Amino acid sequence: MAFPPARPPNCKVCDMGRHGIVWMMALMVLSAWSASIPAEEVSITVLDWQGYEDPSFHPAYVSTMGRSPDFVLFSDEEEALRKLKAGLRADVAHPCSQSVALWRDAGLLEPLDTSKLVHWNKLDPALRDLPGFVQDRMHFVVPFEWGNTGLVYRTDLVPAEDVASLLVFADPRYAGKVSISANVDDAYALALLAIGVKDWSDLSDQQFEAASAFLRKVHRNVRFYWIANSDISQALGSGEVEIAWAWNETPTTLQASGQPVTMNKDTEEGLSTWVCGYVILKDHPGPSDQIYHYLNAVSDPGIAGYLVEAWGYGHGNRDGMGAIDPDLLEEKSFARTDEFKAKMLFQSPLPPAMRRRMISEFDKIKAGF
């Protein structure tokens, strides 16, 4: 009779059985493989607007890490918020002035350690210290870009006198030739300007109803509500759309390709402005050192020239903006910033109840109700 071999004392492997031994060996192999991964291959994830994965926005990060971060892209902040609430794990995100307080109050944001931000003192205090970006002396946002939403039109198809007022968006002569952003903040900025409101921080019911009524008139003319800048740029470029409520980026990129498109910043009612920036998401899975390396890369003063020239936006770094050729600033209207302020609606953080009301009403308007 054959006897089984003697069992060694304290044999933990023996207790595991054949499958346990195989599993333990697999774990050992996996551990050795993970340890062999170069540090630069471990990447953070950035939740960002479409287009902002452009490596020219963070060259210092690419230079050090050998690659850009991983990006998850969104078309508006409502979509980004839905992704986060659905369980998306990311490290850094890119909300704008009107949404930061909402995200912070929802417990999504981690305060910044400003001692790790090498360009912090070069950031424009007017942007860095916005009330919605600071709470209890803690900062939550590294301001990256600021710009306008304004009346953009085809200069060869639309007479200048027709676009002297934002009321043109509701003019029946342009039925099917108009497009506005699907972004609720931009839409209500247009409507409030059109009815003469420059400050939306304390809207009355009457003002809200009047703005909503204007958007319903605009809806009759809308060919489509644009989501990505590429969509509205293509429509303007082809002539499908002749008038749009769009960002600086739209005329800047179209002019670069020779298209007869411009933004009228001198309408009777004015234009809207906003500030967007990068935040650190709470319980982020990625390493903090890479997160701060990315934040330092996007706030580098060397980014400013590219952002102004190629995209038409201002940069959050004051020193970077100060180093730009004055002729370029004049060409992009940044030399006229103070001139625009009197006729400008700043998309400041909205009271959460009002923003929810806007979202609900705009969804009805877009659906034709």
C-alpha positions in Angstrom: 0.0 0.0 0.0 1.3 3.4 -0.9 1.2 6.1 1.7 1.0 9.8 1.0 4.2 11.6 1.5 4.8 13.0 5.0 3.2 16.5 5.5 5.8 19.1 6.4 5.1 21.0 9.6 3.4 24.4 9.3 2.9 23.9 5.6 0.6 26.8 4.6 1.0 26.0 0.9 -0.3 22.5 1.6 -3.5 24.0 3.1 -4.2 25.9 -0.2 -4.6 22.9 -2.4 -3.7 22.8 -6.1 -5.9 25.8 -7.2 -4.6 27.9 -4.3 -1.0 27.3 -5.3 -1.8 28.3 -8.9 -3.5 31.4 -7.7 -0.6 32.3 -5.4 1.9 31.9 -8.3 -0.3 34.1 -10.5 -0.3 36.8 -7.9 3.5 36.6 -7.6 3.9 36.9 -11.4 1.4 39.8 -11.5 3.2 41.6 -8.6 6.6 41.2 -10.3 5.1 42.5 -13.6 3.5 45.5 -11.9 6.7 46.4 -10.1 8.5 46.4 -13.5 6.1 49.1 -15.0 8.0 52.4 -15.4 6.7 55.1 -13.1 5.9 57.3 -16.1 3.4 54.7 -17.4 1.2 55.3 -14.3 -1.1 58.1 -15.5 -3.7 60.4 -13.9 -7.1 60.8 -15.5 -8.4 64.3 -16.5 -12.2 64.9 -17.0 -12.2 67.6 -19.6 -14.0 69.5 -22.4 -13.6 68.2 -25.9 -10.5 69.6 -27.4 -8.6 70.3 -24.2 -6.6 67.0 -24.5 -4.3 69.1 -26.8 -0.7 68.4 -25.6 0.2 72.0 -26.3 -1.8 72.9 -23.1 0.5 70.8 -20.9 3.9 70.5 -22.6 5.9 70.4 -19.3 3.8 67.4 -18.2 4.5 65.6 -21.5 8.2 66.4 -21.3 8.6 64.9 -17.8 6.1 62.0 -18.1 6.7 61.1 -21.7 3.0 61.3 -22.5 -0.2 63.2 -21.8 -2.6 62.1 -19.0 -5.5 59.9 -19.8 -8.6 62.0 -20.7 -12.3 61.4 -20.4 -14.0 64.1 -22.5 -17.4 65.8 -22.0 -19.4 68.3 -24.0 -20.9 70.2 -21.1 -20.7 70.3 -17.3 -24.0 68.6 -16.8 -22.7 65.6 -18.7 -19.5 65.7 -16.6 -21.5 65.8 -13.4 -23.6 62.9 -14.5 -20.4 60.9 -15.3 -19.0 61.6 -11.8 -22.3 60.7 -10.0 -22.5 57.5 -12.1 -19.2 56.4 -10.5 -16.5 57.7 -12.9 -13.1 57.8 -11.2 -10.9 60.7 -12.3 -8.3 62.9 -10.7 -8.7 66.3 -12.2 -11.7 68.0 -13.8 -12.3 71.3 -15.7 -15.5 73.0 -14.6 -16.4 76.7 -15.1 -17.3 79.6 -12.9 -21.0 79.0 -12.7 -20.6 75.3 -11.7 -17.7 75.2 -9.2 -19.8 76.0 -6.2 -22.3 73.3 -7.1 -19.6 70.7 -7.5 -18.0 71.7 -4.3 -21.2 71.6 -2.3 -21.9 68.2 -3.7 -18.7 67.0 -2.0 -16.8 66.3 -5.2 -13.8 68.6 -4.8 -10.6 68.5 -2.7 -9.0 71.8 -1.6 -5.8 72.8 -3.3 -2.4 72.7 -1.5 -1.2 76.0 -3.0 2.3 75.4 -1.6 2.6 72.7 -4.4 1.6 75.1 -7.2 4.8 76.8 -8.4 2.9 79.4 -10.5 0.3 80.2 -7.9 1.5 83.8 -7.2 1.6 84.5 -10.9 -2.1 83.7 -11.4 -4.4 86.7 -11.9 -6.0 87.3 -8.4 -9.1 88.6 -10.1 -9.6 85.0 -11.4 -7.8 83.0 -8.8 -9.8 84.6 -5.9 -13.3 84.6 -7.3 -15.9 84.1 -4.6 -17.1 80.8 -6.1 -13.5 79.5 -6.2 -12.7 80.1 -2.6 -14.5 78.9 0.6 -13.3 79.3 4.2 -9.9 80.6 2.9 -9.4 77.4 0.9 -8.9 77.6 -2.8 -10.5 74.9 -5.1 -9.6 76.1 -8.6 -6.5 76.7 -10.7 -8.0 79.2 -13.3 -6.9 78.1 -16.7 -8.8 80.1 -19.4 -11.4 82.8 -19.6 -13.4 84.0 -22.6 -16.7 85.1 -24.1 -19.8 83.7 -25.4 -21.0 86.1 -28.1 -22.7 86.6 -31.4 -20.7 84.9 -34.1 -21.8 85.3 -37.8 -20.9 84.9 -41.4 -19.8 88.3 -42.6 -20.5 87.4 -46.3 -24.0 86.2 -45.6 -25.3 88.5 -42.9 -25.3 92.3 -43.1 -23.5 94.0 -40.1 -26.7 96.0 -39.3 -28.6 92.8 -38.8 -26.3 91.6 -36.0 -26.2 94.9 -34.1 -28.6 93.4 -31.5 -28.9 90.0 -29.9 -32.6 90.2 -30.8 -31.6 88.9 -34.2 -31.6 85.4 -32.7 -35.4 85.6 -32.6 -35.8 87.4 -35.9 -38.0 85.3 -38.2 -35.9 86.2 -41.2 -33.2 83.9 -39.9 -35.4 80.9 -39.2 -33.3 77.7 -39.6 -30.1 79.7 -39.9 -29.4 80.1 -36.1 -27.6 77.9 -33.6 -27.1 78.4 -29.9 -25.2 76.3 -27.4 -27.0 73.4 -25.7 -25.2 74.6 -22.6 -27.8 75.9 -20.2 -25.6 78.7 -18.8 -24.7 80.1 -22.2 -28.4 79.9 -23.3 -29.7 81.9 -20.3 -26.8 84.3 -20.5 -28.0 85.1 -24.1 -31.6 85.4 -23.0 -30.9 87.6 -19.9 -28.7 89.9 -21.9 -31.4 90.2 -24.6 -33.9 91.4 -21.9 -31.4 93.8 -20.4 -30.1 91.8 -17.4 -26.4 92.0 -16.7 -26.3 90.3 -13.3 -27.9 86.9 -12.8 -26.8 86.4 -9.2 -30.3 87.4 -7.8 -32.9 86.8 -10.6 -36.5 87.6 -9.9 -39.3 85.2 -11.1 -40.3 87.9 -13.6 -36.8 88.0 -15.1 -36.5 84.3 -15.3 -39.9 84.0 -17.1 -39.0 86.8 -19.5 -35.6 85.1 -20.3 -37.4 81.7 -20.8 -39.9 83.4 -23.1 -37.1 84.8 -25.3 -35.5 81.4 -25.6 -38.8 80.0 -26.8 -38.8 82.6 -29.6 -35.2 81.7 -30.4 -36.1 78.0 -30.5 -38.3 78.6 -33.6 -35.2 79.8 -35.5 -32.7 77.2 -34.2 -31.4 74.7 -36.8 -29.7 72.7 -34.0 -28.3 73.2 -30.5 -24.6 72.8 -30.8 -22.6 70.7 -28.3 -19.0 70.5 -29.6 -17.2 73.5 -31.0 -16.4 71.3 -34.0 -20.1 71.0 -34.8 -20.9 74.7 -34.9 -17.6 75.5 -36.7 -18.5 73.1 -39.4 -22.0 74.5 -39.7 -20.8 78.1 -39.9 -18.0 77.1 -42.4 -20.5 75.4 -44.7 -23.1 78.2 -44.4 -25.7 75.8 -42.9 -25.8 78.2 -40.0 -25.3 82.0 -40.5 -25.6 83.3 -36.9 -24.5 81.5 -33.7 -24.1 82.1 -30.0 -20.6 80.7 -29.6 -17.2 80.9 -27.9 -14.0 82.9 -28.9 -12.6 79.6 -30.1 -15.2 79.4 -33.0 -14.2 82.5 -35.0 -10.6 82.1 -34.1 -10.2 78.7 -35.6 -12.4 79.5 -38.6 -10.5 82.7 -39.4 -7.3 80.7 -39.3 -8.7 78.6 -42.1 -9.7 81.6 -44.1 -13.5 81.5 -43.3 -15.4 84.9 -43.3 -16.6 84.6 -39.7 -16.3 87.0 -36.8 -17.7 87.7 -33.3 -19.5 91.0 -32.8 -18.5 92.0 -29.2 -20.2 95.4 -29.6 -23.9 94.4 -29.8 -26.3 96.7 -28.1 -26.9 94.3 -25.3 -23.3 93.0 -24.8 -21.8 89.6 -24.4 -21.2 87.0 -21.7 -17.9 86.1 -20.1 -16.8 83.1 -18.0 -13.7 81.6 -16.3 -12.9 77.9 -16.3 -10.2 76.1 -14.4 -8.9 72.8 -13.0 -9.9 71.2 -9.8 -8.8 68.1 -7.9 -11.5 65.5 -7.5 -12.1 64.1 -4.0 -10.9 60.5 -3.4 -8.9 60.7 -6.7 -7.2 57.4 -7.6 -4.1 58.9 -9.1 -0.9 60.0 -7.4 -0.9 63.5 -6.0 2.5 64.3 -7.3 1.4 63.8 -10.9 -1.8 65.8 -10.3 0.2 68.8 -9.1 2.7 68.3 -11.9 -0.3 68.6 -14.3 -1.7 71.7 -12.6 1.7 73.3 -12.7 2.0 72.5 -16.4 -1.4 74.0 -17.4 -0.7 77.2 -15.3 2.8 77.8 -16.8 3.1 81.3 -18.3 4.4 79.8 -21.5 0.9 78.5 -22.3 -0.6 81.9 -22.6 0.6 82.8 -26.1 -0.7 79.6 -27.6 -4.1 79.9 -25.8 -4.6 83.4 -27.0 -3.4 83.0 -30.6 -4.8 79.6 -31.5 -7.9 79.5 -29.4 -8.8 83.1 -28.7 -9.0 82.7 -24.9 -7.2 84.5 -22.1 -4.9 82.5 -19.8 -5.1 82.5 -16.0 -1.4 83.3 -15.6 -1.0 87.1 -15.4 2.7 87.1 -16.2 2.0 84.9 -19.2 -0.6 87.3 -20.5 1.7 90.3 -19.8 4.4 88.8 -22.0 2.2 88.5 -25.1 2.8 90.8 -28.1 0.5 93.9 -27.5 -0.5 93.7 -31.2 -1.8 90.2 -30.8 -3.7 91.2 -27.7 -5.2 94.1 -29.7 -6.1 91.8 -32.5 -7.9 89.4 -30.2 -9.6 92.3 -28.3 -7.9 91.6 -25.0 -6.8 95.2 -25.0 -10.5 96.2 -24.8 -11.4 94.0 -21.8 -12.3 97.0 -19.6 -14.3 98.5 -22.4 -16.6 95.4 -22.5 -17.2 95.2 -18.8 -20.1 97.6 -18.7 -22.0 95.5 -21.2 -21.1 92.0 -19.9 -22.9 89.3 -18.1 -20.4 87.3 -16.0 -21.4 83.7 -15.5 -20.8 83.8 -11.8 -21.9 80.9 -9.6 -25.7 80.6 -9.5 -27.8 79.8 -6.5 -28.3 76.0 -6.8 -32.1 76.2 -6.9 -32.0 78.7 -9.8 -29.6 76.6 -11.8 -31.8 73.5 -11.4 -34.8 75.6 -12.5 -32.9 76.8 -15.6 -31.9 73.2 -16.4 -35.4 72.0 -16.1 -36.9 74.8 -18.2 -34.2 74.7 -20.9 -34.8 71.0 -21.4 -38.5 71.8 -22.0 -37.6 74.6 -24.5 -35.2 72.4 -26.4 -37.9 69.7 -26.7 -40.3 72.3 -28.1 -42.5 73.0 -25.0 
